[in-house]
Amino acid sequence: QTTAIEAIQYYILYILADAGVEARSKQFGILLLIGCIKVVVIVVAGRLFDHPRLGRKPLLTLSNAGCGGCLLLLAIATATSSAPLAILALALYVTFFSLGAGPGIWLPA
C-alpha cells in the first residue's frame, strides 16, 4: 500500500476526468490500454528477475524510483489539467510498478 498502486487503480477514472478526459468511452479505452501494458510488463519482469545481471534488487530499485517520479509527474499533470501528461504519468507508473514492486515482492528469493 505504500506504493499507492491501490489508490491509482481505484481512482484512475477520477484522475482522468480531473485531467480533462471527460468521455467515458475514452476513459475506458485508456484504462484498457494501461491494463494491457501492465500484463505485458509483468510477463517481461518475471523473466528478468532471474537474469544474472539484472536480478531482483536492481529491478526493485528502478521500480521504486520510477514510481516516485511518475507520481510527481501525475501531480504536475493534475495541477495543470494536462490530459496527455496525466495519461503518460499513469501509463509509466503502472509500467514501473509492474516492473518490480508488483510481482517482485511476491516471488520467493
DSSP file (Angstrom, degrees, kcal/mol; ACC not computed):
  #  RESIDUE AA STRUCTURE BP1 BP2  ACC     N-H-->O    O-->H-N    N-H-->O    O-->H-N    TCO  KAPPA ALPHA  PHI   PSI    X-CA   Y-CA   Z-CA
    1    1 A Q    >         0   0    0      0, 0.0     3,-1.1     0, 0.0     6,-0.2   0.000 360.0 360.0 360.0 -18.2    0.0    0.0    0.0
    2    2 A T  T 3   +     0   0    0      1,-0.2     0, 0.0     2,-0.1     0, 0.0   0.664 360.0  62.7 -73.7 -13.4    2.9    2.3    0.4
    3    3 A T  T 3  S-     0   0    0     98,-0.1    -1,-0.2    94,-0.0    94,-0.0   0.569 102.5-130.7 -87.2  -8.2    3.4    2.4   -3.4
    4    4 A A    <>  +     0   0    0     -3,-1.1     4,-2.3     1,-0.1     5,-0.2   0.569  66.8 130.7  73.0  12.3    0.0    4.0   -4.0
    5    5 A I  H  > S+     0   0    0      1,-0.2     4,-2.8     2,-0.2     5,-0.2   0.882  70.5  53.3 -64.7 -36.4   -1.0    1.4   -6.6
    6    6 A E  H  > S+     0   0    0      1,-0.2     4,-2.5     2,-0.2     5,-0.2   0.917 110.1  47.3 -64.3 -41.6   -4.4    0.8   -4.9
    7    7 A A  H  > S+     0   0    0      2,-0.2     4,-2.4     1,-0.2    -2,-0.2   0.908 113.1  48.8 -64.9 -42.1   -5.2    4.5   -4.9
    8    8 A I  H  X S+     0   0    0     -4,-2.3     4,-0.6     1,-0.2    -2,-0.2   0.945 114.7  44.4 -62.7 -48.0   -4.1    4.8   -8.6
    9    9 A Q  H  < S+     0   0    0     -4,-2.8     3,-0.4     1,-0.2     4,-0.2   0.880 116.5  45.9 -67.1 -37.1   -6.2    1.8   -9.7
   10   10 A Y  H  < S+     0   0    0     -4,-2.5     3,-0.3    -5,-0.2    -1,-0.2   0.901 123.2  32.9 -72.2 -40.2   -9.3    2.8   -7.6
   11   11 A Y  H  X S+     0   0    0     -4,-2.4     4,-2.7    -5,-0.2     3,-0.2   0.217  81.7 112.5-102.4  14.2   -9.3    6.5   -8.6
   12   12 A I  H  X S+     0   0    0     -4,-0.6     4,-2.4    -3,-0.4    -1,-0.2   0.872  79.4  49.5 -60.3 -38.5   -8.0    6.2  -12.2
   13   13 A L  H  > S+     0   0    0     -3,-0.3     4,-2.0    -4,-0.2    -1,-0.2   0.877 112.8  47.8 -68.1 -35.7  -11.3    7.3  -13.8
   14   14 A Y  H  > S+     0   0    0     -3,-0.2     4,-2.6     2,-0.2    -2,-0.2   0.884 110.7  51.7 -69.5 -38.5  -11.5   10.3  -11.4
   15   15 A I  H  X S+     0   0    0     -4,-2.7     4,-1.7     2,-0.2    -2,-0.2   0.922 111.0  47.5 -62.7 -44.0   -7.9   11.2  -12.2
   16   16 A L  H  X>S+     0   0    0     -4,-2.4     5,-2.7    -5,-0.2     4,-0.5   0.897 111.6  50.2 -65.0 -40.1   -8.6   11.1  -15.9
   17   17 A A  H ><5S+     0   0    0     -4,-2.0     3,-1.0     1,-0.2    -2,-0.2   0.910 109.9  51.0 -64.3 -41.2  -11.7   13.2  -15.5
   18   18 A D  H 3<5S+     0   0    0     -4,-2.6    -1,-0.2     1,-0.2    -2,-0.2   0.842 107.6  54.1 -61.9 -33.9   -9.7   15.8  -13.5
   19   19 A A  H 3<5S-     0   0    0     -4,-1.7    64,-0.4    -5,-0.2    -1,-0.2   0.560 129.8 -94.0 -80.6  -7.4   -7.1   15.9  -16.2
   20   20 A G  T <<5S+     0   0    0     -3,-1.0     2,-1.2    -4,-0.5    -3,-0.2   0.453  85.3 127.8 112.5   0.4   -9.8   16.7  -18.8
   21   21 A V      < +     0   0    0     -5,-2.7    -1,-0.2     1,-0.2    -2,-0.1  -0.757  25.0 160.1 -89.9  95.4  -10.7   13.3  -20.3
   22   22 A E        +     0   0    0     -2,-1.2     2,-0.2    -3,-0.1    -1,-0.2   0.816  38.1  93.4 -90.2 -33.4  -14.5   13.5  -19.8
   23   23 A A     >  -     0   0    0      1,-0.2     4,-2.2     2,-0.1     3,-0.2  -0.443  66.0-146.1 -69.6 128.0  -15.9   10.9  -22.2
   24   24 A R  H  > S+     0   0    0      1,-0.2     4,-2.7    -2,-0.2     5,-0.2   0.860  98.6  57.0 -61.3 -36.3  -16.4    7.6  -20.5
   25   25 A S  H  > S+     0   0    0      1,-0.2     4,-1.8     2,-0.2    -1,-0.2   0.895 108.6  46.2 -65.0 -38.6  -15.5    5.7  -23.7
   26   26 A K  H  > S+     0   0    0      2,-0.2     4,-2.4    -3,-0.2    -1,-0.2   0.899 111.7  52.1 -68.4 -40.2  -12.1    7.4  -23.8
   27   27 A Q  H  X S+     0   0    0     -4,-2.2     4,-2.4     1,-0.2    -2,-0.2   0.924 111.6  45.8 -61.0 -44.8  -11.6    6.8  -20.1
   28   28 A F  H  X S+     0   0    0     -4,-2.7     4,-2.3     2,-0.2    -1,-0.2   0.845 110.8  53.7 -69.8 -32.3  -12.3    3.1  -20.5
   29   29 A G  H  X S+     0   0    0     -4,-1.8     4,-2.2    -5,-0.2    -1,-0.2   0.912 111.0  45.6 -64.3 -42.9  -10.1    2.9  -23.6
   30   30 A I  H  X S+     0   0    0     -4,-2.4     4,-2.6     2,-0.2    -2,-0.2   0.901 111.9  52.4 -65.8 -41.3   -7.2    4.4  -21.6
   31   31 A L  H  X S+     0   0    0     -4,-2.4     4,-2.0     1,-0.2    -2,-0.2   0.902 110.2  48.2 -61.0 -42.3   -8.0    2.0  -18.7
   32   32 A L  H  X S+     0   0    0     -4,-2.3     4,-2.1     2,-0.2    -2,-0.2   0.908 111.2  50.4 -65.1 -42.7   -7.8   -0.9  -21.1
   33   33 A L  H  X S+     0   0    0     -4,-2.2     4,-2.3     1,-0.2    -2,-0.2   0.918 110.7  48.7 -61.6 -44.6   -4.6    0.2  -22.6
   34   34 A I  H  X S+     0   0    0     -4,-2.6     4,-2.2     1,-0.2    -1,-0.2   0.877 109.9  52.8 -65.0 -37.8   -3.0    0.6  -19.2
   35   35 A G  H  X S+     0   0    0     -4,-2.0     4,-2.0     2,-0.2    -1,-0.2   0.892 109.1  49.2 -64.1 -39.8   -4.2   -2.8  -18.2
   36   36 A C  H  X S+     0   0    0     -4,-2.1     4,-2.2     2,-0.2    -2,-0.2   0.903 109.9  51.2 -66.1 -41.0   -2.6   -4.3  -21.3
   37   37 A I  H  X S+     0   0    0     -4,-2.3     4,-2.5     1,-0.2     5,-0.2   0.919 108.7  52.9 -59.2 -43.3    0.7   -2.5  -20.6
   38   38 A K  H  X S+     0   0    0     -4,-2.2     4,-2.1     1,-0.2    -2,-0.2   0.913 109.1  47.6 -60.8 -45.1    0.6   -3.9  -17.1
   39   39 A V  H  X S+     0   0    0     -4,-2.0     4,-1.9     2,-0.2    -1,-0.2   0.928 113.0  47.9 -63.7 -45.6    0.2   -7.5  -18.2
   40   40 A V  H  X S+     0   0    0     -4,-2.2     4,-2.1     1,-0.2    -2,-0.2   0.920 112.8  48.0 -62.7 -44.5    3.0   -7.3  -20.8
   41   41 A V  H  X S+     0   0    0     -4,-2.5     4,-2.9     1,-0.2    -1,-0.2   0.867 108.7  54.1 -68.0 -35.8    5.4   -5.7  -18.3
   42   42 A I  H  X S+     0   0    0     -4,-2.1     4,-2.2    -5,-0.2    -1,-0.2   0.907 108.8  49.2 -64.2 -40.5    4.7   -8.3  -15.6
   43   43 A V  H  X S+     0   0    0     -4,-1.9     4,-1.1     2,-0.2    -2,-0.2   0.929 114.1  45.3 -63.3 -45.0    5.5  -11.1  -18.0
   44   44 A V  H  X S+     0   0    0     -4,-2.1     4,-1.7     1,-0.2     3,-0.4   0.918 112.4  51.4 -63.9 -43.8    8.7   -9.4  -19.0
   45   45 A A  H  X S+     0   0    0     -4,-2.9     4,-1.7     1,-0.2    -1,-0.2   0.868 102.3  60.3 -63.6 -36.9    9.6   -8.7  -15.4
   46   46 A G  H  < S+     0   0    0     -4,-2.2     4,-0.4     1,-0.2    -1,-0.2   0.866 108.8  44.2 -58.4 -36.2    9.0  -12.3  -14.4
   47   47 A R  H >< S+     0   0    0     -4,-1.1     3,-0.7    -3,-0.4    -1,-0.2   0.849 111.2  53.7 -75.2 -34.8   11.8  -13.3  -16.9
   48   48 A L  H >< S+     0   0    0     -4,-1.7     3,-1.3     1,-0.2     7,-1.2   0.717  90.8  74.0 -76.3 -20.5   14.1  -10.5  -15.8
   49   49 A F  T 3< S+     0   0    0     -4,-1.7     7,-0.4     1,-0.3    -1,-0.2   0.822 102.2  42.1 -63.5 -29.5   14.0  -11.4  -12.1
   50   50 A D  T <  S+     0   0    0     -3,-0.7    -1,-0.3    -4,-0.4    -2,-0.2   0.339  85.6 123.8 -97.6   6.4   16.2  -14.5  -12.7
   51   51 A H    <   -     0   0    0     -3,-1.3     4,-0.2     1,-0.1     5,-0.1  -0.468  64.7-132.8 -68.4 136.3   18.6  -12.7  -15.1
   52   52 A P  S    S+     0   0    0      0, 0.0    -1,-0.1     0, 0.0    -4,-0.0   0.828 101.8  34.3 -63.0 -32.4   22.2  -12.9  -13.9
   53   53 A R  S    S+     0   0    0      2,-0.0    -2,-0.0     0, 0.0    -3,-0.0   0.832 127.3  33.5 -91.8 -34.6   23.0   -9.2  -14.4
   54   54 A L  S    S+     0   0    0     -6,-0.1     5,-0.2     4,-0.1    -5,-0.1   0.951  79.1 152.5 -85.7 -75.6   19.7   -7.6  -13.5
   55   55 A G     >  -     0   0    0     -7,-1.2     4,-1.0    -4,-0.2    -5,-0.2  -0.116  61.5 -55.8  73.5-173.2   18.0   -9.7  -10.8
   56   56 A R  H  > S+     0   0    0     -7,-0.4     4,-2.7     2,-0.2     5,-0.2   0.918 123.3  54.7 -74.9 -47.9   15.6   -8.6   -8.2
   57   57 A K  H  > S+     0   0    0      1,-0.2     4,-2.4     2,-0.2     5,-0.2   0.924 110.0  44.5 -60.8 -49.5   17.3   -5.7   -6.3
   58   58 A P  H  > S+     0   0    0      0, 0.0     4,-2.7     0, 0.0    -1,-0.2   0.894 114.9  50.0 -62.2 -36.9   18.1   -3.5   -9.4
   59   59 A L  H  X S+     0   0    0     -4,-1.0     4,-2.6     2,-0.2    42,-0.2   0.908 111.6  47.6 -67.5 -39.9   14.6   -4.0  -10.7
   60   60 A L  H  X S+     0   0    0     -4,-2.7     4,-2.5     2,-0.2     5,-0.2   0.897 112.9  49.1 -66.4 -39.1   13.0   -3.1   -7.4
   61   61 A T  H  X S+     0   0    0     -4,-2.4     4,-2.3    -5,-0.2     5,-0.2   0.940 114.1  45.0 -64.5 -47.5   15.2   -0.1   -7.1
   62   62 A L  H  X S+     0   0    0     -4,-2.7     4,-2.6    -5,-0.2     5,-0.2   0.904 113.1  52.5 -61.2 -42.0   14.4    1.1  -10.6
   63   63 A S  H  X S+     0   0    0     -4,-2.6     4,-2.5    -5,-0.2    -2,-0.2   0.934 111.5  44.1 -61.0 -48.6   10.7    0.3  -10.0
   64   64 A N  H  X S+     0   0    0     -4,-2.5     4,-2.1     2,-0.2    -1,-0.2   0.899 115.1  47.9 -67.1 -40.8   10.5    2.4   -6.8
   65   65 A A  H  X S+     0   0    0     -4,-2.3     4,-2.2    -5,-0.2    -1,-0.2   0.918 113.5  48.4 -65.2 -42.4   12.4    5.3   -8.2
   66   66 A G  H  X S+     0   0    0     -4,-2.6     4,-2.4    -5,-0.2    -2,-0.2   0.896 109.5  52.3 -64.5 -40.9   10.3    5.3  -11.4
   67   67 A C  H  X S+     0   0    0     -4,-2.5     4,-2.2    -5,-0.2    -1,-0.2   0.917 109.7  49.6 -61.7 -43.0    7.1    5.1   -9.3
   68   68 A G  H  X S+     0   0    0     -4,-2.1     4,-1.8     1,-0.2    -2,-0.2   0.924 111.9  47.5 -61.5 -45.4    8.1    8.2   -7.3
   69   69 A G  H  X S+     0   0    0     -4,-2.2     4,-2.2     1,-0.2    -1,-0.2   0.882 111.4  51.1 -63.2 -38.7    9.0   10.1  -10.4
   70   70 A C  H  X S+     0   0    0     -4,-2.4     4,-2.5     2,-0.2    -1,-0.2   0.857 106.9  53.2 -69.6 -34.8    5.7    9.2  -12.1
   71   71 A L  H  X S+     0   0    0     -4,-2.2     4,-2.0     2,-0.2    -1,-0.2   0.883 109.7  49.2 -66.5 -36.6    3.7   10.3   -9.0
   72   72 A L  H  X S+     0   0    0     -4,-1.8     4,-2.0     2,-0.2    -2,-0.2   0.922 111.5  49.0 -64.0 -44.3    5.4   13.7   -9.2
   73   73 A L  H  X S+     0   0    0     -4,-2.2     4,-2.3     1,-0.2    -2,-0.2   0.875 109.9  52.0 -62.0 -38.7    4.6   13.8  -12.9
   74   74 A L  H  X S+     0   0    0     -4,-2.5     4,-2.4     2,-0.2    -1,-0.2   0.877 107.1  52.6 -66.4 -37.7    1.0   13.0  -12.1
   75   75 A A  H  X S+     0   0    0     -4,-2.0     4,-2.1     2,-0.2    -2,-0.2   0.907 110.8  47.3 -63.5 -41.3    0.8   15.7   -9.6
   76   76 A I  H  X S+     0   0    0     -4,-2.0     4,-1.8     2,-0.2    -2,-0.2   0.902 110.8  52.8 -65.2 -40.7    2.1   18.2  -12.2
   77   77 A A  H  X>S+     0   0    0     -4,-2.3     5,-2.2     1,-0.2     4,-0.6   0.896 111.7  44.6 -63.2 -40.7   -0.4   16.9  -14.7
   78   78 A T  H  <5S+     0   0    0     -4,-2.4     3,-0.3     1,-0.2    -1,-0.2   0.862 111.2  53.4 -73.9 -33.3   -3.3   17.4  -12.3
   79   79 A A  H  <5S+     0   0    0     -4,-2.1    -1,-0.2     1,-0.2    -2,-0.2   0.838 118.8  35.4 -67.8 -31.7   -2.2   20.8  -11.3
   80   80 A T  H  <5S-     0   0    0     -4,-1.8    -1,-0.2    -5,-0.1    -2,-0.2   0.412 105.4-125.8-100.9   0.6   -2.0   21.9  -14.9
   81   81 A S  T  <5 +     0   0    0     -4,-0.6     2,-0.8    -3,-0.3    -3,-0.2   0.895  50.6 162.0  53.5  45.1   -5.1   19.9  -16.1
   82   82 A S     >< -     0   0    0     -5,-2.2     4,-2.1     1,-0.2    -1,-0.2  -0.844  23.8-170.8 -99.0 105.4   -3.0   18.3  -18.8
   83   83 A A  H  > S+     0   0    0     -2,-0.8     4,-2.6   -64,-0.4     5,-0.2   0.923  84.8  49.9 -63.5 -46.9   -4.7   15.1  -20.1
   84   84 A P  H  > S+     0   0    0      0, 0.0     4,-2.3     0, 0.0    -1,-0.2   0.904 112.7  47.8 -60.9 -38.5   -1.8   13.8  -22.2
   85   85 A L  H  > S+     0   0    0      2,-0.2     4,-2.6     1,-0.2    -2,-0.2   0.887 111.6  50.3 -68.5 -37.8    0.6   14.3  -19.3
   86   86 A A  H  X S+     0   0    0     -4,-2.1     4,-2.5     2,-0.2    -1,-0.2   0.909 111.2  48.4 -65.6 -42.2   -1.7   12.5  -16.9
   87   87 A I  H  X S+     0   0    0     -4,-2.6     4,-2.6     2,-0.2     5,-0.2   0.924 113.4  47.6 -63.7 -44.2   -2.2    9.6  -19.3
   88   88 A L  H  X S+     0   0    0     -4,-2.3     4,-2.7    -5,-0.2     5,-0.2   0.923 112.1  49.5 -61.7 -45.1    1.6    9.3  -19.8
   89   89 A A  H  X S+     0   0    0     -4,-2.6     4,-2.4     2,-0.2    -2,-0.2   0.904 112.8  47.0 -62.7 -42.1    2.2    9.5  -16.0
   90   90 A L  H  X S+     0   0    0     -4,-2.5     4,-2.4     2,-0.2     5,-0.2   0.924 113.5  47.5 -65.9 -44.4   -0.4    6.8  -15.3
   91   91 A A  H  X S+     0   0    0     -4,-2.6     4,-2.0     1,-0.2    -2,-0.2   0.917 115.1  45.5 -63.8 -43.4    0.9    4.5  -18.0
   92   92 A L  H  X S+     0   0    0     -4,-2.7     4,-2.9    -5,-0.2     5,-0.2   0.881 111.0  53.8 -67.8 -37.2    4.5    5.0  -16.8
   93   93 A Y  H  X S+     0   0    0     -4,-2.4     4,-2.8    -5,-0.2     5,-0.2   0.949 110.8  45.0 -61.4 -48.6    3.5    4.5  -13.2
   94   94 A V  H  X S+     0   0    0     -4,-2.4     4,-2.4     2,-0.2    -1,-0.2   0.878 113.4  52.5 -63.3 -37.2    1.8    1.2  -14.0
   95   95 A T  H  X S+     0   0    0     -4,-2.0     4,-1.1    -5,-0.2    -2,-0.2   0.957 112.6  42.7 -62.9 -51.1    4.8    0.2  -16.1
   96   96 A F  H  X>S+     0   0    0     -4,-2.9     4,-0.9     1,-0.2     5,-0.6   0.893 115.0  50.3 -64.5 -39.6    7.4    0.9  -13.3
   97   97 A F  I ><>S+     0   0    0     -4,-2.8     5,-3.2    -5,-0.2     3,-0.7   0.927 112.2  47.1 -63.1 -43.6    5.2   -0.7  -10.7
   98   98 A S  I 3<5S+     0   0    0     -4,-2.4    -1,-0.2     1,-0.2    -2,-0.2   0.666 103.3  65.2 -73.8 -16.0    4.8   -3.8  -12.8
   99   99 A L  I 3<5S-     0   0    0     -4,-1.1    -1,-0.2    -3,-0.2    -2,-0.2   0.792 130.4 -23.7 -75.9 -28.6    8.5   -4.0  -13.5
  100  100 A G  I <X5S+     0   0    0     -4,-0.9     4,-1.9    -3,-0.7     5,-0.4   0.493 128.1  54.4-147.1 -59.1    9.5   -4.6   -9.9
  101  101 A A  I  ><S+     0   0    0     -5,-0.6     4,-0.5   -42,-0.2    -3,-0.2   0.810 108.9  50.8 -65.5 -31.3    7.3   -3.6   -7.0
  102  102 A G  H  4<S+     0   0    0     -5,-3.2     4,-0.4    -6,-0.2     3,-0.2   0.998 128.4  11.8 -70.8 -69.8    4.2   -5.5   -8.2
  103  103 A P  H >> S+     0   0    0      0, 0.0     4,-0.7     0, 0.0     3,-0.5   0.761 118.5  69.6 -82.9 -23.0    5.4   -9.0   -9.0
  104  104 A G  H 3< S+     0   0    0     -4,-1.9     3,-0.4     1,-0.2    -3,-0.2   0.787  92.3  56.9 -68.8 -29.3    8.9   -8.8   -7.4
  105  105 A I  T 3< S+     0   0    0     -4,-0.5    -1,-0.2    -5,-0.4    -3,-0.1   0.834 107.9  48.1 -70.5 -31.5    7.7   -8.7   -3.8
  106  106 A W  T <4 S+     0   0    0     -3,-0.5    -1,-0.2    -4,-0.4    -2,-0.2   0.566  87.3  97.1 -91.5  -9.5    5.8  -12.0   -4.1
  107  107 A L  S  < S-     0   0    0     -4,-0.7     2,-0.1    -3,-0.4   -61,-0.0  -0.621  80.5-112.9 -81.1 137.2    8.4  -14.2   -5.8
  108  108 A P              0   0    0      0, 0.0    -1,-0.1     0, 0.0    -2,-0.1  -0.380 360.0 360.0 -67.5 148.0   10.4  -16.4   -3.4
  109  109 A A              0   0    0     -2,-0.1   -53,-0.1   -53,-0.0    -2,-0.0   0.469 360.0 360.0 -72.6 360.0   14.1  -15.5   -3.1
